[in-house]
Amino acid sequence: MVIDLLWTTLMLRVNPWHTSHLVAAMVLGPGALAGNTNAFDIGIVAVALLTHYGLGILFGCIVAYVVTGFHYEGSLPVLEVVGGVLGMLLYFFNFYIMTQVFPWVAELRSGAYFCEHFVFGMTAAMVYWKFARPRND
C-alpha cells in the first residue's frame, strides 16, 4: 500500500488519500466515501492499512499454499512465474469479481494496479522461497 501511495502521488498525479478511502470503505461501508475523499483522515488510513495488509497476508498464504501444493518451491524461476500468474489472477478477482460487492473499487482498474498485483505475486513467491529453504545451522 505504501508503494501504491507513492505511485499514485508521483506517477499518476492522483491524491494518495483517495485510495485509502476506497479501501477503508470495504470495512466501514460506503459512508467512508462521503465528503472529501482526498483529505487525510488518520482513522481512514489506519483502517485502509489494516485491511490492505490483512488481505496481503491472506493472499500471501494462498500463494504459499499453491506453491507447496504443487511442489514448486525448488526453483525460483518457476516460483516467480507462478507468483506472477497468481498476482494477475488476484488483480482480476479484486477488480472484476469483488467489485460486485464493492463497486467503488472498479475505478482503480488500470495497468498500474495490474502491475502492482503482478509484482505482489512475484514478491510473495520469492519471500516464500527465501523462508522455505533449508538452513545450514
N, C-alpha and C positions, 0 to 999 in steps of 0.2 A: 504494500500500500504506500510505503514511503516513495518507492520508485514511481508509482502512479502519480503521487502528488507532485513530484519533481517534473515528471514527463508532461503532465497537463499544464503546469505553470510555464515551463521553459519552451517546450516544443509546440504545444497546441494552443498556447496563449489563452487557456481557459482557467477560470478561478479554481484553485485546488479544493476549496471547501465545498463546492457544489457536489463533487463525487462523494464526499463524506456524508452529505445529507441523503444522497440516493442510497448509499449502503446502510446507513442508520435506519432509514425508513423501512428496511426489511424486518427490523426488530420492533421499532417504535410505531410502525404504521405510517400511512400516508400523511398524517398530521405533521411529520417531521419535514415535509416538503412545503408546508405553509410558510409564508413570509419570505424573507430574503435567504435563499439557499446559497448565496455567495458569501454570507457572513460567517466568521469564525465563531463557533459555539463549542466550548470545551466538552459539554455533555454529548453533543452530536459526534464530535471527533472521537471521544472515548468509546462510545457505542460502535461507531464505524470500525475503529481499530480492533476492538474485541471481536466483532462479527467477522471481519476480514481475516484476522489471524486464526480464529476458531475454524473457519471454513478452510483456510490454508492447511491447518493441521489435519483436518478430516480428509481433504483431498490428497495430502502427502501420504497419509496412511493407506489410502486407496492405491496410490502408485506403488507403495511398498508391498501391498497385498498382491497386486498383479505381477510385480517383479518376482516375488518369491513363489507365487503360484505356478508360474511358467518357467521358473528356474533361469531367469535372465541375469542373475546377479554376477555371473562370472566374467562378463565382457562389458566394459564401459561403453564402447561404441554402440553396442546393441541396446544397452540401457538408455543411452541418450536418444536413440531413435524411438524406443518405447515411451520414454518420458515425453518427448516432443509430440508424439501421436496422442498420448493421454492429455497433454495440455491443450491440444487442438480440440479434442472431444469435450474437454471441460469448458472451453470457450463456447462451443455450440450448445452445450447443456445450459450454461448460465444465461446466455443471451438470446436463445431461441425457445428453450423449454421452460426455464424458470420465469421467463417474462410473462408466462400465462398467470403466474401468481403475483409477480412484482412487475407490472407493465412499465413502470417508470425507468427500469434499468435498461430497457431497449434503446434508449438514447445513447448509451455507451457503446453500441455496436460500432466497431471501427477496426481498421488494420492495426492501430496502435494497441488496442486491447487484445486482439488476436495474437500479436507478437508477445505481449506480456504473458499471456497464458501459455504460449509455446515455451517461452523461457522458464516459466514456473515449472512446467512438467519436466523439462530437462534438468533443472536445478534440483528438484525433488528426487529425481532418479540418481543424480550424481551424489547427493548427500546420503541417500540410502546406501549407495555403493561404498562410499567412504566409511560409513559407520559399520557396515556389514562385513567388511574384510577381516579375516583373521589377524589377530595381533601377535606379534612375536615378543611377548613379555618374558 
